[in-house]
Amino acid sequence: MSNGRFEGEWPKLGQQIPKIEFKSLRWILLALILLVGLVGSVYTIEPEEQGVVLRFGAFHPDRVAGPGLHFKIPFGVDELIRVPVQRQLKQEFGFQSTGLSHDQRTQYKKVPDEANMLTGDLSTAEVEWVVQYRIAEPELYLFRVRNVEETLRDLSEAVMREVVGDRTVNEVITIGRTEIASLVH
C-alpha cells in the first residue's frame, strides 16, 4: 500500500541528511570535553567566604583561597569546599525560628526538650539562648572535628545545663541571667 505523495521523497530525504565523519565527531567530542573542563576549573569565592581545595581528597595548607576568581583542576581531581568565614553563624536552643509571618515578624516554635532544665533547688526553668560564632580557620573547622555543628550544640547544651543546675530558679529567671550569660560566654 503506497501513498503516491511520499513514494519518491524517501530517497531524497536520505541524501539531504549530512553525513558526519568519524574525524569531525572526534573533534566535536574533544572540544566539548575541553569546554566542560574549562568551565569546571574556574570558580569564584565570595567576599564573606574562603575556599578550601582538596586535591584527590587531601588537604594542603597552600590550597586555601580567599575572595576572587580562582582555578582548580577539573574532573574530580580538585574539590572545592566553601566556608563562610565572615558570616556570623548561630544556633538556637529552646526555640527554633520558623520564618516570617505576613507582617514580616519572625515566628518561633518552642523546643521544650532543650528549654526545660532542672535548677539547683530542684525546680524546672524554661531557658532559651542563642550561640553566635564565626569560623576563624576553615581548615580546622572542616577537619579537626567530625561534625562541628552537632559538637557545638552538644557542648553548649551541656555547659548551660551545668550552669543552670548550680543556681536556684529565681536566679535563673531574674538577677542571675546576666551572670549566666557571662559565664557561658
DRENFI-957413 format. One record per residue: residue number from 1; x, y, z of N, C-alpha, C, CB in turn; chain; residue in three letters. Coordinates in nm, 4 decimals, decimal comma, m for minus. Glycine has a CB too. Example, Ala and Ser with C-alpha at 12.3 -4.5 7.8 and 13.67 -1.06 7.14 Angstrom:
2
resi neast nnorth nup caeast canorth caup ceast cnorth cup cbeast cbnorth cbup chain resn
1 1,3190 m0,5690 0,7800 1,2300 m0,4500 0,7800 1,3200 m0,3300 0,7800 1,1308 m0,4473 0,9046 A ALA
2 1,2850 m0,2250 0,7080 1,3670 m0,1060 0,7140 1,2900 0,0030 0,7870 1,4084 m0,0598 0,5725 A SER
END
This chain:
185
resi neast nnorth nup caeast canorth caup ceast cnorth cup cbeast cbnorth cbup chain resn
1 0,0843 m0,1160 0,0000 0,0000 0,0000 0,0000 0,0892 0,1228 0,0000 m0,0961 m0,0005 0,1206 A MET
2 0,0810 0,1970 m0,1018 0,1695 0,3122 m0,1107 0,0875 0,4377 m0,1304 0,2708 0,2955 m0,2249 A SER
3 0,1415 0,5401 m0,0797 0,0808 0,6707 m0,0952 0,1643 0,7433 m0,1998 0,0742 0,7502 0,0417 A ASN
4 0,1067 0,7802 m0,3055 0,1791 0,8382 m0,4167 0,2523 0,9666 m0,3820 0,0856 0,8637 m0,5279 A GLY
5 0,2081 1,0333 m0,2795 0,2697 1,1598 m0,2437 0,4106 1,1434 m0,1880 0,1839 1,2313 m0,1438 A ARG
6 0,4375 1,0376 m0,1101 0,5657 1,0230 m0,0419 0,6587 0,9218 m0,1064 0,5424 0,9842 0,0995 A PHE
7 0,6134 0,8539 m0,2084 0,6923 0,7462 m0,2659 0,8282 0,7929 m0,3152 0,6171 0,6827 m0,3787 A GLU
8 0,8352 0,8996 m0,3792 0,9618 0,9450 m0,4337 1,0410 1,0332 m0,3386 0,9377 1,0184 m0,5602 A GLY
9 0,9877 1,0663 m0,2236 1,0530 1,1586 m0,1308 1,1570 1,0905 m0,0421 0,9493 1,2254 m0,0442 A GLU
10 1,1390 0,9632 m0,0079 1,2295 0,8964 0,0865 1,3734 0,8924 0,0373 1,1819 0,7555 0,1127 A TRP
11 1,4018 0,8569 m0,0821 1,5423 0,8573 m0,1254 1,6026 0,9975 m0,1215 1,5541 0,8001 m0,2668 A PRO
12 1,5265 1,0989 m0,1529 1,5771 1,2365 m0,1491 1,6076 1,2791 m0,0060 1,4756 1,3332 m0,2125 A LYS
13 1,5249 1,2351 0,0889 1,5444 1,2715 0,2284 1,6775 1,2166 0,2798 1,4279 1,2194 0,3144 A LEU
14 1,7115 1,0951 0,2450 1,8388 1,0362 0,2853 1,9578 1,1114 0,2285 1,8448 0,8919 0,2423 A GLY
15 1,9433 1,1697 0,1124 2,0522 1,2446 0,0521 2,0689 1,3813 0,1180 2,0283 1,2611 m0,0973 A GLN
16 1,9643 1,4341 0,1785 1,9712 1,5673 0,2384 2,0343 1,5658 0,3780 1,8322 1,6273 0,2459 A GLN
17 2,0332 1,4535 0,4478 2,0922 1,4463 0,5811 2,2436 1,4463 0,5658 2,0433 1,3194 0,6587 A ILE
18 2,3121 1,5407 0,6314 2,4582 1,5450 0,6162 2,5224 1,4251 0,6850 2,5154 1,6765 0,6740 A PRO
19 2,6241 1,3729 0,6223 2,6961 1,2595 0,6788 2,8074 1,3138 0,7671 2,7532 1,1662 0,5667 A LYS
20 2,8114 1,2646 0,8901 2,9135 1,3086 0,9842 3,0257 1,2060 0,9814 2,8553 1,3260 1,1289 A ILE
21 3,1444 1,2532 0,9552 3,2589 1,1640 0,9526 3,3090 1,1420 1,0945 3,3710 1,2206 0,8630 A GLU
22 3,3778 1,0323 1,1159 3,4284 0,9957 1,2478 3,5300 1,0985 1,2980 3,4920 0,8561 1,2435 A PHE
23 3,6126 1,1534 1,2080 3,7139 1,2511 1,2489 3,6495 1,3785 1,3024 3,8061 1,2845 1,1314 A LYS
24 3,5482 1,4277 1,2362 3,4835 1,5501 1,2836 3,4070 1,5244 1,4135 3,3884 1,6057 1,1762 A SER
25 3,3512 1,4059 1,4296 3,2826 1,3713 1,5541 3,3823 1,3669 1,6698 3,2098 1,2354 1,5405 A LEU
26 3,5018 1,3168 1,6421 3,6063 1,3109 1,7443 3,6464 1,4521 1,7879 3,7296 1,2340 1,6914 A ARG
27 3,6594 1,5456 1,6922 3,6964 1,6834 1,7256 3,5852 1,7534 1,8033 3,7288 1,7622 1,5982 A TRP
28 3,4629 1,7268 1,7665 3,3494 1,7859 1,8393 3,3472 1,7350 1,9831 3,2151 1,7529 1,7684 A ILE
29 3,3682 1,6062 2,0008 3,3699 1,5473 2,1345 3,4857 1,6026 2,2172 3,3798 1,3946 2,1253 A LEU
30 3,6029 1,6166 2,1572 3,7191 1,6727 2,2259 3,6933 1,8177 2,2663 3,8438 1,6638 2,1364 A LEU
31 3,6345 1,8963 2,1775 3,6027 2,0358 2,2088 3,5018 2,0443 2,3229 3,5481 2,1077 2,0845 A ALA
32 3,4040 1,9551 2,3242 3,3046 1,9524 2,4312 3,3691 1,9178 2,5656 3,1938 1,8516 2,3982 A LEU
33 3,4601 1,8205 2,5661 3,5306 1,7832 2,6898 3,6167 1,8990 2,7393 3,6184 1,6576 2,6669 A ILE
34 3,6862 1,9670 2,6495 3,7677 2,0823 2,6879 3,6821 2,1954 2,7430 3,8486 2,1319 2,5687 A LEU
35 3,5670 2,2179 2,6836 3,4768 2,3223 2,7317 3,4257 2,2900 2,8721 3,3588 2,3394 2,6351 A LEU
36 3,3857 2,1659 2,8942 3,3399 2,1240 3,0271 3,4539 2,1365 3,1280 3,2865 1,9782 3,0235 A VAL
37 3,5749 2,0996 3,0883 3,6910 2,1117 3,1764 3,7219 2,2556 3,2114 3,8117 2,0486 3,1124 A GLY
38 3,7124 2,3446 3,1147 3,7385 2,4859 3,1393 3,6339 2,5450 3,2329 3,7413 2,5634 3,0076 A LEU
39 3,5082 2,5145 3,2078 3,4008 2,5654 3,2938 3,4143 2,5082 3,4351 3,2620 2,5299 3,2344 A VAL
40 3,4560 2,3833 3,4476 3,4703 2,3196 3,5782 3,5955 2,3598 3,6532 3,4690 2,1727 3,5620 A GLY
41 3,6870 2,4313 3,5900 3,8112 2,4677 3,6575 3,8106 2,6100 3,7117 3,9264 2,4509 3,5635 A SER
42 3,7183 2,6920 3,6703 3,7114 2,8302 3,7164 3,6048 2,8403 3,8252 3,6803 2,9275 3,5985 A VAL
43 3,6402 2,9048 3,9363 3,5424 2,9249 4,0429 3,5648 3,0602 4,1090 3,5510 2,8115 4,1475 A TYR
44 3,4591 3,1125 4,1702 3,4638 3,2415 4,2375 3,4348 3,2222 4,3851 3,3636 3,3405 4,1747 A THR
45 3,5162 3,2844 4,4686 3,4940 3,2849 4,6126 3,4376 3,4219 4,6487 3,6268 3,2537 4,6925 A ILE
46 3,3239 3,4224 4,7166 3,2567 3,5463 4,7560 3,3349 3,6157 4,8682 3,1111 3,5171 4,8015 A GLU
47 3,3109 3,7466 4,8906 3,3866 3,8212 4,9923 3,3751 3,7657 5,1347 3,3411 3,9632 4,9926 A PRO
48 3,2632 3,7032 5,1692 3,2469 3,6520 5,3062 3,2936 3,5073 5,3200 3,1011 3,6625 5,3488 A GLU
49 3,3562 3,4525 5,2165 3,3943 3,3109 5,2166 3,5454 3,2920 5,2017 3,3219 3,2372 5,1042 A GLU
50 3,5882 3,1704 5,2336 3,7184 3,1195 5,1925 3,6926 2,9838 5,1293 3,8200 3,1098 5,3140 A GLN
51 3,7714 2,9504 5,0313 3,7557 2,8215 4,9652 3,8702 2,7288 5,0021 3,7483 2,8393 4,8132 A GLY
52 3,8368 2,6085 5,0398 3,9374 2,5068 5,0694 3,9321 2,4061 4,9548 3,9121 2,4373 5,2104 A VAL
53 4,0451 2,3895 4,8869 4,0520 2,2992 4,7725 4,1240 2,1714 4,8153 4,1247 2,3667 4,6516 A VAL
54 4,0555 2,0604 4,7989 4,1139 1,9298 4,8289 4,1638 1,8685 4,6989 4,0104 1,8357 4,8991 A LEU
55 4,2856 1,8201 4,6979 4,3387 1,7526 4,5799 4,3388 1,6028 4,6074 4,4826 1,8039 4,5442 A ARG
56 4,2613 1,5300 4,5303 4,2402 1,3862 4,5499 4,1931 1,3576 4,6924 4,3698 1,3078 4,5200 A PHE
57 4,1130 1,4501 4,7497 4,0562 1,4318 4,8827 4,1466 1,4714 4,9969 4,0179 1,2922 4,9001 A GLY
58 4,2686 1,5151 4,9689 4,3633 1,5518 5,0747 4,3764 1,7035 5,0838 4,5015 1,4874 5,0491 A ALA
59 4,3890 1,7533 5,2068 4,4041 1,8965 5,2307 4,5514 1,9354 5,2227 4,3452 1,9356 5,3681 A PHE
60 4,5783 2,0467 5,1558 4,7118 2,1057 5,1512 4,6982 2,2503 5,1971 4,7753 2,0964 5,0067 A HIS
61 4,7786 2,2957 5,2950 4,7632 2,4311 5,3503 4,7713 2,5429 5,2470 4,8676 2,4542 5,4540 A PRO
62 4,8428 2,5220 5,1381 4,8549 2,6270 5,0365 4,7341 2,6330 4,9431 4,9807 2,6052 4,9548 A ASP
63 4,6348 2,5490 4,9645 4,5174 2,5442 4,8771 4,3945 2,6096 4,9410 4,4856 2,3999 4,8412 A ARG
64 4,4156 2,7080 5,0307 4,3048 2,7852 5,0872 4,2966 2,9142 5,0066 4,3250 2,8141 5,2425 A VAL
65 4,1815 2,9393 4,9451 4,1653 3,0526 4,8536 4,0791 3,1608 4,9173 4,1030 3,0066 4,7207 A ALA
66 4,1241 3,2846 4,9038 4,0471 3,3989 4,9508 3,9478 3,4435 4,8451 4,1397 3,5144 4,9885 A GLY
67 3,8800 3,5555 4,8705 3,7805 3,6052 4,7746 3,8415 3,6344 4,6374 3,7144 3,7312 4,8290 A PRO
68 3,7646 3,6074 4,5334 3,8090 3,6358 4,3980 3,7911 3,5182 4,3045 3,9522 3,6771 4,3991 A GLY
69 3,8495 3,5322 4,1862 3,8417 3,4303 4,0814 3,9632 3,3382 4,0922 3,8342 3,4959 3,9397 A LEU
70 3,9407 3,2081 4,0883 4,0482 3,1099 4,1058 4,0313 2,9954 4,0066 4,0499 3,0555 4,2507 A HIS
71 4,1347 2,9132 3,9982 4,1339 2,7970 3,9093 4,1637 2,6712 3,9898 4,2370 2,8141 3,7946 A PHE
72 4,1044 2,5616 3,9478 4,1323 2,4310 4,0071 4,1359 2,3286 3,8945 4,0252 2,3928 4,1155 A LYS
73 4,1913 2,2140 3,9242 4,1975 2,1072 3,8244 4,0598 2,0407 3,8180 4,3102 2,0022 3,8593 A ILE
74 4,0001 2,0311 3,7001 3,8638 1,9762 3,6893 3,8600 1,8234 3,6933 3,7993 2,0242 3,5607 A PRO
75 3,7437 1,7702 3,6686 3,7167 1,6263 3,6548 3,7439 1,5479 3,7828 3,8002 1,5690 3,5425 A PHE
76 3,7147 1,6099 3,8979 3,7251 1,5391 4,0249 3,8634 1,5347 4,0864 3,6783 1,4028 4,0069 A GLY
77 3,9623 1,5955 4,0230 4,0965 1,5982 4,0823 4,0960 1,6919 4,2022 4,2034 1,6430 3,9779 A VAL
78 4,0470 1,8147 4,1839 4,0333 1,9116 4,2924 3,8863 1,9255 4,3279 4,0937 2,0493 4,2530 A ASP
79 3,8586 1,9323 4,4585 3,7214 1,9521 4,5070 3,7190 2,0790 4,5913 3,6709 1,8281 4,5902 A GLU
80 3,6229 2,1665 4,5669 3,6118 2,2937 4,6373 3,5086 2,2840 4,7487 3,5748 2,4063 4,5399 A LEU
81 3,5471 2,3311 4,8689 3,4538 2,3435 4,9807 3,4540 2,4903 5,0212 3,4935 2,2491 5,1021 A ILE
82 3,3372 2,5532 5,0180 3,3241 2,6943 5,0556 3,2925 2,7032 5,2049 3,2130 2,7651 4,9710 A ARG
83 3,3637 2,7929 5,2757 3,3436 2,8097 5,4194 3,3121 2,9568 5,4461 3,4698 2,7631 5,5007 A VAL
84 3,1975 2,9862 5,5098 3,1589 3,1258 5,5362 3,2339 3,1831 5,6569 3,0070 3,1355 5,5600 A PRO
85 3,3517 3,2427 5,6350 3,4352 3,2896 5,7455 3,3960 3,4277 5,7977 3,5786 3,2922 5,7021 A VAL
86 3,3306 3,5092 5,7190 3,2917 3,6431 5,7629 3,1472 3,6499 5,8121 3,3112 3,7413 5,6502 A GLN
87 3,0724 3,5465 5,7913 2,9316 3,5443 5,8302 2,9200 3,5026 5,9766 2,8503 3,4481 5,7391 A ARG
88 2,8311 3,5679 6,0499 2,8064 3,5282 6,1879 2,7015 3,4177 6,1867 2,7599 3,6498 6,2752 A GLN
89 2,7410 3,3004 6,2316 2,6526 3,1845 6,2344 2,5889 3,1745 6,3718 2,7296 3,0543 6,1995 A LEU
90 2,4751 3,1065 6,3803 2,4089 3,0946 6,5103 2,3403 2,9601 6,5234 2,3074 3,2074 6,5298 A LYS
91 2,3247 2,9211 6,6494 2,2458 2,8032 6,6838 2,1488 2,8442 6,7934 2,3371 2,6831 6,7296 A GLN
92 2,0240 2,8072 6,7765 1,9189 2,8427 6,8724 1,8886 2,7227 6,9613 1,7901 2,8903 6,7989 A GLU
93 1,8644 2,7504 7,0897 1,8341 2,6455 7,1872 1,7049 2,6810 7,2597 1,9512 2,6272 7,2887 A PHE
94 1,6160 2,5846 7,2731 1,4891 2,6069 7,3416 1,3812 2,6618 7,2506 1,5092 2,7003 7,4563 A GLY
95 1,4189 2,7056 7,1338 1,3241 2,7562 7,0342 1,3874 2,7403 6,8968 1,2856 2,9061 7,0618 A PHE
96 1,3048 2,7589 6,7953 1,3531 2,7474 6,6577 1,2812 2,8506 6,5726 1,3310 2,6035 6,6014 A GLN
97 1,3561 2,9307 6,4987 1,2963 3,0270 6,4058 1,2320 2,9498 6,2919 1,4029 3,1284 6,3517 A SER
98 1,1066 2,9832 6,2618 1,0363 2,9105 6,1558 1,0138 2,9938 6,0308 0,9042 2,8615 6,2067 A THR
99 1,0446 3,1222 6,0352 1,0256 3,2058 5,9173 0,9571 3,3358 5,9527 0,9451 3,1321 5,8121 A GLY
100 0,9127 3,4056 5,8506 0,8468 3,5342 5,8693 0,6966 3,5199 5,8544 0,9002 3,6370 5,7700 A LEU
101 0,6240 3,5968 5,9348 0,4785 3,5993 5,9226 0,4406 3,6975 5,8120 0,4110 3,6388 6,0581 A SER
102 0,3113 3,7114 5,7882 0,2647 3,8014 5,6818 0,3001 3,9469 5,7107 0,1138 3,7879 5,6639 A HIS
103 0,3187 3,9840 5,8392 0,3558 4,1217 5,8726 0,5069 4,1354 5,8974 0,2780 4,1684 5,9965 A ASP
104 0,5858 4,0440 5,8433 0,7322 4,0466 5,8444 0,7942 4,0314 5,9833 0,7796 4,1744 5,7839 A GLN
105 0,7257 3,9654 6,0740 0,7820 3,9357 6,2057 0,8315 3,7917 6,2062 0,6768 3,9589 6,3190 A ARG
106 0,9417 3,7707 6,2746 0,9967 3,6358 6,2842 0,9082 3,5509 6,3735 1,1413 3,6388 6,3383 A THR
107 0,8776 3,4313 6,3282 0,7962 3,3395 6,4075 0,8860 3,2314 6,4662 0,6827 3,2766 6,3214 A GLN
108 0,8475 3,1855 6,5855 0,9275 3,0872 6,6575 0,8431 2,9676 6,6957 0,9903 3,1493 6,7818 A TYR
109 0,9120 2,8556 6,7115 0,8490 2,7342 6,7610 0,9292 2,6902 6,8828 0,8434 2,6212 6,6504 A LYS
110 0,8625 2,6595 6,9923 0,9312 2,6166 7,1140 0,9836 2,4746 7,0973 0,8371 2,6251 7,2358 A LYS
111 1,0984 2,4485 7,1600 1,1577 2,3150 7,1632 1,1752 2,2792 7,3111 1,2962 2,3092 7,0838 A VAL
112 1,0715 2,2215 7,3734 1,0743 2,2002 7,5187 1,1838 2,1051 7,5660 0,9421 2,1475 7,5636 A PRO
113 1,2252 2,0095 7,4860 1,3308 1,9170 7,5288 1,4617 1,9903 7,5577 1,3539 1,8101 7,4218 A ASP
114 1,4891 2,0960 7,4835 1,6100 2,1751 7,5069 1,5880 2,2809 7,6140 1,6555 2,2414 7,3777 A GLU
115 1,4696 2,3394 7,6184 1,4447 2,4541 7,7055 1,4258 2,4159 7,8518 1,3237 2,5282 7,6577 A ALA
116 1,3626 2,3042 7,8810 1,3343 2,2665 8,0199 1,4602 2,2150 8,0876 1,2234 2,1599 8,0261 A ASN
117 1,4975 2,2846 8,1980 1,6192 2,2483 8,2709 1,5906 2,2412 8,4195 1,7323 2,3490 8,2431 A MET
118 1,6617 2,1535 8,4863 1,6500 2,1362 8,6303 1,7467 2,2322 8,6982 1,6785 1,9886 8,6722 A LEU
119 1,6965 2,3117 8,7930 1,7804 2,4081 8,8647 1,8370 2,3438 8,9908 1,6997 2,5356 8,9004 A THR
120 1,9211 2,4202 9,0611 1,9852 2,3700 9,1825 1,8883 2,3417 9,2951 2,0870 2,4673 9,2294 A GLY
121 1,7740 2,4095 9,2989 1,6734 2,3850 9,4036 1,5668 2,2854 9,3571 1,6065 2,5173 9,4452 A ASP
122 1,5989 2,2065 9,2564 1,5137 2,1000 9,2013 1,3823 2,1508 9,1416 1,4831 1,9995 9,3090 A LEU
123 1,3828 2,2738 9,0953 1,2703 2,3276 9,0189 1,3078 2,3192 8,8711 1,2361 2,4763 9,0617 A SER
124 1,2107 2,3445 8,7865 1,2415 2,3486 8,6434 1,2294 2,4913 8,5931 1,1477 2,2547 8,5634 A THR
125 1,3155 2,5254 8,5011 1,3125 2,6575 8,4382 1,3164 2,6369 8,2879 1,4319 2,7477 8,4863 A ALA
126 1,2461 2,7235 8,2184 1,2489 2,7206 8,0722 1,3533 2,8214 8,0263 1,1073 2,7528 8,0105 A GLU
127 1,4613 2,7717 7,9696 1,5745 2,8560 7,9322 1,5917 2,8517 7,7807 1,7049 2,8101 8,0041 A VAL
128 1,5954 2,9687 7,7202 1,6194 2,9807 7,5763 1,7446 3,0649 7,5568 1,4962 3,0442 7,5021 A GLU
129 1,8314 3,0248 7,4641 1,9519 3,1008 7,4382 1,9985 3,0773 7,2952 2,0621 3,0632 7,5379 A TRP
130 2,0889 3,1643 7,2535 2,1448 3,1577 7,1178 2,2971 3,1603 7,1290 2,0926 3,2766 7,0280 A VAL
131 2,3628 3,0741 7,0552 2,5086 3,0747 7,0455 2,5436 3,1319 6,9089 2,5698 2,9301 7,0653 A VAL
132 2,6236 3,2392 6,9096 2,6687 3,3007 6,7851 2,8187 3,2783 6,7717 2,6344 3,4532 6,7813 A GLN
133 2,8630 3,2480 6,6506 3,0049 3,2207 6,6298 3,0443 3,2516 6,4863 3,0376 3,0745 6,6636 A TYR
134 3,1749 3,2672 6,4683 3,2338 3,2827 6,3350 3,3444 3,1792 6,3189 3,2893 3,4278 6,3134 A ARG
135 3,3667 3,1404 6,1970 3,4713 3,0429 6,1670 3,6006 3,1196 6,1409 3,4325 2,9526 6,0439 A ILE
136 3,7001 3,0985 6,2267 3,8270 3,1702 6,2134 3,9229 3,0985 6,1185 3,8924 3,1870 6,3502 A ALA
137 3,9320 2,9678 6,1300 4,0249 2,8911 6,0475 3,9486 2,7790 5,9774 4,1416 2,8336 6,1332 A GLU
138 3,9249 2,7931 5,8472 3,8423 2,6954 5,7758 3,8958 2,5527 5,7798 3,8282 2,7374 5,6340 A PRO
139 4,0278 2,5369 5,7751 4,0814 2,4004 5,7752 4,0569 2,3304 5,9084 4,2311 2,4025 5,7447 A GLU
140 4,0641 2,4039 6,0198 4,0324 2,3434 6,1497 3,8836 2,3137 6,1595 4,0759 2,4360 6,2652 A LEU
141 3,8010 2,4038 6,1093 3,6556 2,3843 6,1106 3,6167 2,2589 6,0322 3,5842 2,5077 6,0518 A TYR
142 3,6813 2,2377 5,9195 3,6451 2,1248 5,8334 3,7046 1,9916 5,8782 3,6887 2,1531 5,6930 A LEU
143 3,8268 1,9937 5,9333 3,8983 1,8675 5,9508 3,9355 1,8320 6,0943 4,0208 1,8711 5,8706 A PHE
144 3,9164 1,9210 6,1909 3,9565 1,8901 6,3276 3,8488 1,8106 6,4020 3,9876 2,0186 6,4030 A ARG
145 3,7228 1,8444 6,3800 3,6105 1,7780 6,4473 3,5198 1,7201 6,3396 3,5313 1,8777 6,5410 A VAL
146 3,4669 1,6025 6,3645 3,3872 1,5333 6,2628 3,2602 1,6102 6,2247 3,3498 1,3949 6,3126 A ARG
147 3,1778 1,6490 6,3204 3,0545 1,7219 6,2912 3,0501 1,8440 6,3820 2,9274 1,6313 6,3115 A ASN
148 3,0978 1,9572 6,3318 3,1168 2,0764 6,4132 2,9859 2,1265 6,4725 3,1810 2,1858 6,3309 A VAL
149 2,8808 2,1382 6,3910 2,7546 2,1929 6,4406 2,6961 2,1066 6,5525 2,6539 2,2051 6,3262 A GLU
150 2,6982 1,9765 6,5345 2,6436 1,8866 6,6364 2,7289 1,8895 6,7633 2,6348 1,7429 6,5819 A GLU
151 2,8609 1,8945 6,7480 2,9504 1,9016 6,8634 2,9298 2,0314 6,9396 3,0965 1,8891 6,8192 A THR
152 2,9220 2,1430 6,8675 2,8978 2,2725 6,9309 2,7631 2,2734 7,0021 2,9035 2,3852 6,8270 A LEU
153 2,6654 2,2135 6,9417 2,5315 2,2056 7,0004 2,5345 2,1255 7,1310 2,4323 2,1414 6,9004 A ARG
154 2,5989 2,0098 7,1289 2,6074 1,9259 7,2489 2,6849 1,9960 7,3604 2,6739 1,7917 7,2155 A ASP
155 2,7972 2,0599 7,3268 2,8763 2,1313 7,4270 2,7992 2,2475 7,4878 3,0056 2,1822 7,3655 A LEU
156 2,7323 2,3253 7,4039 2,6560 2,4407 7,4530 2,5458 2,3971 7,5479 2,5960 2,5192 7,3362 A SER
157 2,4753 2,2922 7,5112 2,3669 2,2443 7,5966 2,4213 2,1888 7,7281 2,2849 2,1368 7,5238 A GLU
158 2,5326 2,1175 7,7239 2,5917 2,0620 7,8463 2,6382 2,1728 7,9408 2,7096 1,9699 7,8116 A ALA
159 2,7042 2,2750 7,8866 2,7512 2,3861 7,9696 2,6334 2,4607 8,0302 2,8384 2,4826 7,8872 A VAL
160 2,5307 2,4880 7,9511 2,4147 2,5616 8,0026 2,3431 2,4807 8,1102 2,3172 2,5958 7,8882 A MET
161 2,3281 2,3517 8,0906 2,2622 2,2686 8,1926 2,3430 2,2663 8,3223 2,2425 2,1247 8,1403 A ARG
162 2,4751 2,2650 8,3111 2,5586 2,2672 8,4316 2,5458 2,4004 8,5049 2,7055 2,2411 8,3954 A GLU
163 2,5522 2,5108 8,4321 2,5433 2,6435 8,4938 2,4055 2,6645 8,5558 2,5723 2,7539 8,3898 A VAL
164 2,2992 2,6275 8,4857 2,1630 2,6430 8,5389 2,1428 2,5503 8,6584 2,0570 2,6135 8,4292 A VAL
165 2,1998 2,4331 8,6556 2,1858 2,3378 8,7656 2,2528 2,3823 8,8937 2,2413 2,2062 8,7252 A GLY
166 2,3443 2,4790 8,8863 2,4122 2,5321 9,0050 2,3391 2,6510 9,0667 2,5533 2,5728 8,9695 A ASP
167 2,2269 2,6922 9,0128 2,1549 2,8103 9,0609 2,0100 2,7767 9,0936 2,1604 2,9224 8,9566 A ARG
168 1,9495 2,8640 9,1730 1,8074 2,8464 9,2045 1,7251 2,8968 9,0874 1,7684 2,9213 9,3359 A THR
169 1,5984 2,8594 9,0867 1,5106 2,9019 8,9776 1,4974 3,0539 8,9745 1,3718 2,8371 8,9918 A VAL
170 1,4960 3,1196 9,0911 1,4859 3,2664 9,0941 1,6092 3,3318 9,0330 1,4669 3,3158 9,2380 A ASN
171 1,7254 3,2758 9,0589 1,8473 3,3311 8,9991 1,8458 3,3143 8,8470 1,9722 3,2631 9,0587 A GLU
172 1,7962 3,2020 8,8030 1,7959 3,1738 8,6589 1,7038 3,2686 8,5838 1,7535 3,0292 8,6330 A VAL
173 1,5851 3,2956 8,6405 1,4882 3,3760 8,5647 1,4927 3,5248 8,5983 1,3492 3,3243 8,5896 A ILE
174 1,5722 3,5657 8,6977 1,5772 3,7094 8,7310 1,7204 3,7607 8,7282 1,5150 3,7354 8,8698 A THR
175 1,7772 3,7837 8,8462 1,9059 3,8535 8,8560 2,0249 3,7751 8,8029 1,9318 3,8890 8,9975 A ILE
176 2,0172 3,6452 8,8005 2,1308 3,5640 8,7583 2,1460 3,5491 8,6082 2,1198 3,4303 8,8181 A GLY
177 2,0551 3,6037 8,5323 2,0604 3,5869 8,3856 2,1878 3,6448 8,3254 1,9393 3,6530 8,3206 A ARG
178 2,2248 3,7656 8,3674 2,3459 3,8275 8,3112 2,4708 3,7528 8,3561 2,3555 3,9755 8,3528 A THR
179 2,4702 3,7037 8,4805 2,5840 3,6254 8,5286 2,5968 3,4953 8,4493 2,5691 3,5950 8,6793 A GLU
180 2,4839 3,4310 8,4232 2,4848 3,3073 8,3439 2,5366 3,3354 8,2033 2,3429 3,2451 8,3375 A ILE
181 2,4906 3,4446 8,1444 2,5350 3,4800 8,0090 2,6855 3,5039 8,0054 2,4607 3,6049 7,9589 A ALA
182 2,7400 3,5704 8,1085 2,8846 3,5962 8,1091 2,9640 3,4685 8,1364 2,9192 3,7027 8,2142 A SER
183 2,9105 3,3782 8,2190 2,9792 3,2518 8,2461 2,9839 3,1630 8,1224 2,9104 3,1778 8,3606 A LEU
184 2,8758 3,1572 8,0510 2,8672 3,0706 7,9334 2,9467 3,1293 7,8175 2,7204 3,0499 7,8921 A VAL
185 2,9591 3,2591 7,8132 3,0317 3,3264 7,7054 3,1753 3,2866 7,7128 3,0174 3,4796 7,7134 A HIS
END
